[in-house]
Amino acid sequence: MRDSSSMAPLTLQDQVKQRLHAAIADGSYRPGDKLPSETELIGAFGVSRVTVRAALAALVDEGVLIKRQGKGTFVRQQEVYHESVFANGSFTDTCLNMNAKPSTRIVCAAKESVGEDLFERLNVTDFSHEVVRIDRLRLVDDVPGILEIDYLPDTFDFLLDMDLNDVSLLKVIREERGAVAASFTDSFFITNATDEQAELLDCEPGDALLLVEEVVADSADNPIYINHQIINPDNYIYSVQSSK
């Protein structure tokens, strides 16, 4: 056994890191809690700002803490939520299956001009290039996980006059227009968070996010809408399952 007296002493950074780790382990800081500011930690530990920042950065790298732009440093939520492709496009059903509370906040809802590619993929027959765009922030147990951007033909502009908070878009479309979703085709990409996305999803600008493009179609393979899900993988995981 190595003699403890021969071991190199811990650096100040490691000491601060260990004390913060211990405070999280004993429940002094619980998942989701905000840590004291850098200035407060400097006073509490009697070390420099460089030391505090290095200790916090190490805990962020280890997945213990998470930094949120303009808000501070928080203890990372321990539970990461998984959405399965077998949920048939329902965020609400996914959350309820995980015994979690779903909620939605409308970010914007308006008509918008889009590029020709997206316009044609929606199978729109006029030439205005205007579609209905609805941006929704999806939260699980009040933790933001997904920014959803839905593009629909402008014949669905009745949605702009509705309260779409905490309702199923698929259900509303089925009840109002009789369009029944029969297929969901997903494509996966990596994107980097814009300033606006980082603010909504509690991450840093430039962070890698998962982009899932989902084309929702009826039984005749006519597109009902195109959905872009911008997902913060720190809080929400999109799972693909298969079996033989």
N, C-alpha and C positions, 0 to 999 in steps of 0.2 A: 504493500500500500504506500502511496506517495505521502510523504510527510507534509502536513498542511502548512508547516512553516516555510516550505520551499516554494509554495504556490505564489504566483505574482498577485499583488493586491488588485482589487477591483478598481477600475477607473471611475472617476466621478460620474461619467455617463452611464456606466453599468450599474452603479449604486442607485442613481435616480431611476433607471429602468426597472431594477429589481423592486424598489419601493412602490413604484406605480403598479407593477404587476401584482405585488402582494395586496395592495389596496383594492384592486379589481377582484382578486381571488377571494378576499374576505368579505366582499359585498359592500365595501365603502363606496365604490363606484360600480353601479350596476349597468347591464347592457342598455344602451341608449342614453346613458347619463353624459352630460357635458363635463369635461375636465376643467379645472381652474385655468385661468389665462396663463400665458407664459410668464407674465410679470408676477402673478401670484405664486406660481411654482418656483420661480427664482427666489422669492422671499421665503417660501416654505422650506426649500432644500439648501439655501445658502450657496448657490452655485451660479455660474454665468448663464447668460441667454444661449450661448453656443452649446453649452452642455445640455440644457433643457431641450433645445431643438433637436439635438442629436439623439437623445433618449426617446423623444416622442416619435421621431422619424423611424427609429429602429422598431418601435412597437407597431407603427403603421405598417412597416414592411412585413412584420410577422402576422399581420391580420388581427391584432388585438385591439387597435384603435383605428378610427377612420377620421380623416380631416374633411370638413365641409366648408366650402368656400364662403368666406364672410361670416361664418357662424361659429367656428372653433373646432376643437378636437373632441371626439365622442368615443365612448366604449362601443365597439362594434356589436350589433345585434348578433346573437349566437345562432339564431335560426334563419336559414336561408330558404326561401319559398320556391317550390318547384311547380312549374306548369307542364302538364303532359299534353302532347298533341291529341290525345284521346279525349280531351275536355271539350272537343267540338267547338272551339273558338270562344267558349264562355269563360271570361275572367272570373265572374261571380261564382260559377260552379267549381272552378279550380280552388278558389279560396275556401269555400264551404267544405269541400272535400278534405282540406287540410285543417279544418276546425279553426280557420282564421277569419278575421273580419275584413270584407272587401269594402272599399269606398272609392269614389271617383270625384275628381274636380275638373270641370270644364275650363280649359285654358283659353280656347277661342272657338268660335263657330261662325263661318262666313262663306260667301262665294269667293272663289279664287281662280285666276287664270293659271293654267299649268302647261307644261310642255306637250308637244304633239304625241310623244310616245305614251305617256300616262293617259292622255285624253283618248287615244285610239284603243288602248287596252280596256278602257271602261265601256267600249262599244257604244259611244255616244254618236248620234247621227248629225247633230248640228255642227256649226263651225265656230262657235264662240270661244272654245277652249276653256270655258268656265265650268268648274265643278264645285260641289259642296265639300268643304273641308271642315272637319271637326277634330280638334286636339283635346285629348283627355288625359289627365294625370291619374294613374292607377296606384292606389295605396293598399298595402296589406298590413292590418293592425296599425294603421296610421304611418307606416313606413313607405316612402315613395319607391316604387320599383320599376314602373313602366310609363313611358310617355307614348301614348297611342295617337297616331295621325290617320284619320279615315278620309278617303277620297271617294265621293259618290257622284253619280250623274246628277245634273242640276234638277232633274225631275223629283229628286228627294229633298228639295229645298224646304218642304214643310217641317223638316227636322230643326231648322233654324229657329222656329217659333216654339219649340218644345223645351221643357226642362229635362235635360238628359243626364243630370247627376244621378248616379246610383240606379240607372235603369239599363237593361240590355238593349243595345242597338239592334241586334238581330231580332229580338222579340217585337220591338216597335215597328221595324220594317215589315215583318210578317203580318202584324195586325193591321197596319195602315195600307199596305200595298199588296199583301198576299204573296210576297216573294219569300220563298223558303230556301234557306241555305242547305245545299246538298254536298258540297265539296269545299275543302280548305287546302289550298296549295301553298306551301311555305318555302321561301328561299332565305338563306342565311348569309349575313355579311357582318364585317367588323367596321365600325365607324368611330369617330372621335367626338367627344362631347363639345358642343358649342357652348358659349357663355350661358345662353338661355337654358339649354338642356342641363348643364351642370347645376344651375340654380334650382331647377325643378327636381332633379334626381339626386341632389345632395352628393355631388362628386366634384372633381376638379375639371376645369376646361382642358380639353385634350385627352382626358382619360378614355381608355378603350371601352366601348359599349357594344352590345350585341344589337344588330338591326335585323329584325325578322319581317320580311315582306310577305303578307298573306293575301292571296286572292280568293275571295269568297264568291262562289258561283252557285246558281240554281241547278236543278236536275237536267236542264238542257245545256248546261255548261256556259250559260250567259253570266258574265260577271255582275254581281250585285254591288260590291265595293272592293276597293283595295285598301288594305290596312298595313301601316308601318308601325311596328312595335320597337321602340328604342328602349332597351333594357339595361338597367344597372345590375351587372352580375354579382355585385357585392350583396344585393338584397333579394334578387329574384333570378331563378335559373329555369330556362326553358328546356325541358327534358324530352328526348326522343327515345321511345322504347320499342323493342322488337322482340319477337319470340318465334321459336320454330314449332 
